[in-house]
Amino acid sequence: MKKVAFYTLGCKLNFSETSSIMRMFQQHGYQKVEFNDTPDIVVVNTCSVTDNADKKCRQVVKEAKKISENPFIIIIGCYAQLKPKEIAEIPGVDAVLGAAEKFRLIELLDGFEKHPKTQVYAQDIAETTIFNNAYSLNDRTRTFLKVQDGCDYSCSFCTIPLARGKSRSDTIANVVEAAKTIAENEVKEIVLTGVNTGDFGIRNGNREENFLDLIQALDNVEGIERFRISSIEPNLLHQEIIEFVSKSNKFVPHFHIPLQSGNNKMLKLMRRRYMKELYRERVNFIKKTIPECCIGVDVIVGFPGESHEDFLETYQFLNELDISYLHVFTYSERPNTQALDLGNVVPMKERNKRSKMLRTLSEKKRRFFYEQHVGKRMTVLFEKDVEGGKIHGFTDNYIRVAVDFSSELINQLKEVILTEVGANGIMKGELITIQENVY
């Protein structure tokens, strides 16, 4: 029995797809092993969001060749779609499969026999209309369920439409069936993922369903305690969705909403589909409707043309917003993107300085959000995350909580009193006694 190992780079979507491809291997009689357990086949699922994709890919290939004697190495994912010929030149790579081909790799690479020349399968992604469903399982406590792929937006900094193609989705019926299957595996929380999740419902270029109908259908799936929306564009986060989440028993009070800049000039240069006024309106409506809601924000610093004053406007905008944390991205030049033609390049030293300022702001925002919950009794889903004698988990509104370790807590929902925010920024908690516990 041949052994296969996987190495995943990038987003939740990649993790869901890696897990599904792994199950395909198991169904064909292959044994899944850890990356460092001398696999015969290594599958590397790559990302293209940052500028170190090439460096990371080469590093993983080099490690794989050290771990196993002459393994069959396959590169898939966004970077494989964007740069297949470049990857094929990396010593040790046996096959490169694009976005449309990766789910057919067992069929295309029959027997995984080595050839003198690297095998490359990567068609023009613009022609792809097929949606390949995917979900992670047994990799971690929460499951990532892919509901949408591709993107019809044309943000000037982004390569994802080039790597994943046009927006396309599964059907509501198929997603509900997948959620039921996941529930049979004792999973407590499902995270809905996609490239542009809120754009759910497009098939063959036509809108057939919508995201609100999807989450309303999933709310009735038995066996799943929590559904979490991974990320949703502000222009697609309609009031009806927020109001539904506020009343839902299963969709948790947590939204992650990309902003990218708090300056309207920059938003226009980025070709975003909203201005900062709409973003502020969405955040205010969420906090009015769901006061305890956690709100995460993506922001890019150092985009071409961003002056010091533009950055300070973004900083002030975020400082005044009632948000909970930031994901800060230092702008990096990506080939074949419109941003390369904008000029007015921000020096890397200045980009890093701005990133540091926003990461410090994020820490303050997170701590303030956590402190509002000290003394509250909340339900925590504990994960396989153990460090220093503590086990960690998350409340429904995404507060990370640590309590004394017990193996019996893994993948369990337990009532906890939140006691204080630790020096490490993690909330300390005390388990409520078994007699009081509702789970």
Secondary structure, DSSP 8 states (H G I E B T S, - for coil): --EEEEEE-S-HHHHHHHHHHHHHHHHTT-EE--TTS--SEEEEEE--SSTTHHHHHHHHHHHHHHHSSS-EEEEEEHHHHH-HHHHHTSTTEEEEE-TTTGGGHHHHTGGG---SS-EEE---GGG------EE--SSSSSEEEE-EE------TT--HHHHH-S-EE--HHHHHHHHHHHHTTT--EEEEE-SSGGGTTEETTEE---HHHHHHHHTT-TT--EEEE----TTT--HHHHHHHHH-SSB-SEEEEEEE-S-HHHHHHTT-SS-HHHHHHHHHHHHHH-TT-EEEEEEEES-TT--HHHHHHHHHHHHHS---EEEEEE----TT-GGGGS-----HHHHHHHHHHHHHHHHHHHHHHHHTTTT-EEEEEEEEEEETTEEEEEETT--EEEEE--GGGTT-EEEEEEEEE-TTS-EEEEE--TTT---
